[in-house]
Amino acid sequence: MQIKTITSSNGMNQNSYIVYSNSNIVLIDAGCDQSVLKITLKELNLSNRRIDGVILTHTHFDHIYGLFDIYNEFNCPIYVHAGCSDFLFDKIKNASCYFADFALPEVIKNNLIELTNNQILTIGDLTFKIYFTPGHSKCSICILIDNIIFTGDTILLGSVGRTDLFGGSIEELQNSLKLIQTLNYVTAYPGHGRELSKPLTDAIIKFNTW
């Protein structure tokens, strides 16, 4: 299993991650431009393969900015935490009303699959464990595969996610941080910024919980 980071060039610096094996490709978050995604797949010699799924760490607009174009290109399943599908289309719930003139067409509802807490999600030969980690948003999840965790905006380089947007909660975020601290991983890949070691994420968690 390998990982390639694509950082969006639209001013939001959001990280999307291509997770790929010999047989399957999964995209974590979809803030990247579809054309950049295709170029990156070509650079990785993966252009002859399809994306088998997109897993969203949460539904804020910067993490779904390229979702419709990616859906059109690959027609793949889109995984989102249960009860949060409507957030994709609500400008208050996905925060696009504050930052961007952005709307997703509801046609992508045809490909949405909802995830549950502690679910084991198997996509081909890639197996992910899903953890519900609300706080930054109502539908935030963290995704564990092997010794790697994708934290979305729950944990960032040197900080944690903001809680002042729709569904944000300091109390829920602190509980989520304490949960993450118990998980077994080596490296964390956040929604913005570079990857973090577990000792560094533990230090961030310690500083932000009481």
Secondary structure, 3 states (H helix, E strand, C coil): CEEEEEECCCCCCCEEEEEECCCCEEEECCCCCHHHHHHHHHHCCCCCCCCCEEECCCCCHHHHCCHHHHHHHHCCCEEEECCCHHHHHCCCCCCHHHHCCCCCCHHHHHHEEEECCCCEEEECCEEEEEEECCCCCCCCEEEEECCEEEEECCEECCEECCCCCCCCCHHHHHHHHHHHHCCCCCEEEECCCCCEEHHHHHHHHHHHCC
